[in-house]
Amino acid sequence: DTGVSQDPRHKITKRGQNVTFRCDPISEHNRLYWYRQTLGQGPEFLTYFQNEAQLEKSRLLSDRFSAERPKGSFSTLEIQRTEQGDSAMYLCASSSRLAGRSYEQYFGPGTRLTVT
Amino acid sequence: GNSVTQMEGPVTLSEEAFLTINCTYTATGYPSLFWYVQYPGEGLQLLLKATKADDKGSNKGFEATYRKETTSFHLEKGSVQVSDSAVYFCALSDLNTDKLIFGTGTRLQVFP
């Protein structure tokens, strides 16, 4: 397995444009998480999926943000009408939760978004 | 709510010095605790973890002990190397969702 992958690695966009990021988790992992990391800060939780169900969304996730995991495999995170404050590193992580036991999260390399 | 506080950096050390990075947490119940490391230009990597009180996590010469009585999970290494230069994040996992709550990170700089 090649680990968690994210695409694109870098995205520069103009304010007001829509952007979409993709995350491919480790294949047998049923949980997928999105985090956002700004410069000098730790990652902050945005949302997570168990299989295809989105189970929690942070208050950080305004109505301009939407995430999907249509077949319980890859996930997309879309930001509509981007703002300069959306500039950050968007991290995806995956893990397994089986029979009530949780396993550690593995992170992808991130997508760095710059809104000009 | 749950939170993690870790010492501010940068921490600057000479090679072979002893390292301590402090981390304390606030949580309901007994979450799992983690240290992640982010090397320059790379993604987050799990360094070590502990899942219950008095557990000691260890990896690559780093250690941290889950201290329930002081709600702490301090990271230590007896002899740092230049290659340990990175940003270190302490984190806890929510008991229900497993989402990670991170501290702000501590940058470690090791000079020869």
Boltz contact constraints between the chains, C-beta under 6 A:
constraints:
  - contact:
      token1: [A, 41]
      token2: [B, 104]
      max_distance: 6.0
  - contact:
      token1: [A, 42]
      token2: [B, 89]
      max_distance: 6.0
  - contact:
      token1: [A, 42]
      token2: [B, 102]
      max_distance: 6.0
  - contact:
      token1: [A, 42]
      token2: [B, 103]
      max_distance: 6.0
  - contact:
      token1: [A, 42]
      token2: [B, 104]
      max_distance: 6.0
  - contact:
      token1: [A, 42]
      token2: [B, 105]
      max_distance: 6.0
  - contact:
      token1: [A, 43]
      token2: [B, 102]
      max_distance: 6.0
  - contact:
      token1: [A, 45]
      token2: [B, 99]
      max_distance: 6.0
  - contact:
      token1: [A, 48]
      token2: [B, 99]
      max_distance: 6.0
  - contact:
      token1: [A, 56]
      token2: [B, 97]
      max_distance: 6.0
  - contact:
      token1: [A, 102]
      token2: [B, 98]
      max_distance: 6.0
  - contact:
      token1: [A, 104]
      token2: [B, 46]
      max_distance: 6.0
  - contact:
      token1: [A, 107]
      token2: [B, 43]
      max_distance: 6.0
  - contact:
      token1: [A, 107]
      token2: [B, 44]
      max_distance: 6.0
  - contact:
      token1: [A, 109]
      token2: [B, 43]
      max_distance: 6.0
  - contact:
      token1: [A, 110]
      token2: [B, 43]
      max_distance: 6.0
